[in-house]
């Protein structure tokens, strides 16, 4: 079954406004929520936040009052959508527990998109980021066990393995080695554009979250780990956003944002086991269909383009949260030693001794590395590090 949001009828914009009681939604119970329900909520919150940020930037780059009014109206609805989604998160879920959810999103969403990505360079870029977020999940899981005596598998279930990836300490690279080769929207598969936008939004949300909550823990080890990984998340935003096509118009970007929201709400509606949250995905999908129609009208009016020129003809395969264990293990085995060298991905061993990577590493890792200290303290206090593996030993030698 395929789905084309361009041919569907949505909820008229003047009927989309909700009152406070409708937005102050009942949160999920953290004890029994399905792990992938949590990751879908986190993902869609990030998607809505990105759409809002984009709309504000668009408004700051035009003086046309009609465009500014259009953006203000659709942005207000996006704000309400974001609130309804974010308010699903319960108040008794700690920032560190939420962090585990963020990193499970980064692992399984990135892994799925890498698996289905048709462009070889983008696939490689996705897999590169995947191994780093995989390691972040391991570091935060050890912190959660160390400070709170809680096992991260209580949050992730047995859906996502927890073990070392590309070591966080090795992920710190010179900024120019995060800037990748941009896509060409005229030649790219439309879904490649949507996949990249999705990962930009997801990593941006994680970056923003760590920038906000990272200084809240009392324990210096926790503060250090958030500090270190927050900077990697900024690297990841640079990494993914540089893959986008910078030459397309603001109106085309607006259409892509709205279509991507339709794509993801439709996808998650197919998978969601919680009837109440599935209903929310369906409601937001019907809102986004109308917002997409309006964005397409603006595209036609100001750019003289038809959305069919660059959008998929239909959605036949939804984005899925699913187990990616074997795939991740293979990527880990094949690519753990890669680093960035401008737009290329190369083994660290291939870099010359005077490469800026080693100079940057020497500067930032001087005096101790929080991501390593977390594991060392866990081993000292509990005799070993915390892992959760269901498929046997790690493919990495000595791990």
Buried (B, 14 or more C-beta within 10 A) or exposed (E): EEBBBBEBEBBEBEEBEBEEEEBEBEBBEBEEBBBBBBBBBBBBBBBBBBBBBBBEEBBEEEEEEEBBEBBEBBBBBBBBBBBBBBBBBBEEBBBBBBBBBBBBBBBBBBBBBBBEBEBEBBBBBBBBBBBBBBBBBBBBBBBBBBBEEBBBBBBBBEBBBBBBBBBBBBBBBBEEBBBBEBBEBEEBBBBBBBBBBBBBBBBBBBBBBBBEBBEEBEEEBBBBBBBBBBBBBBBBBBBBBBBBBEEBEBBBBBBBBBBBBBBBBBBBBBBBEBEEBBEBBBBBBBBBBBBBBBBBBBBEEBBEBEBEEBBBEEBEEBBBBEBBBEBBBEBBEEBBEBBBBEBBBBEBEEBEEEBBBBEBBEEEBEEEBBBBBBBBBBBEEEEEBBBBEEEEEBBBEEB
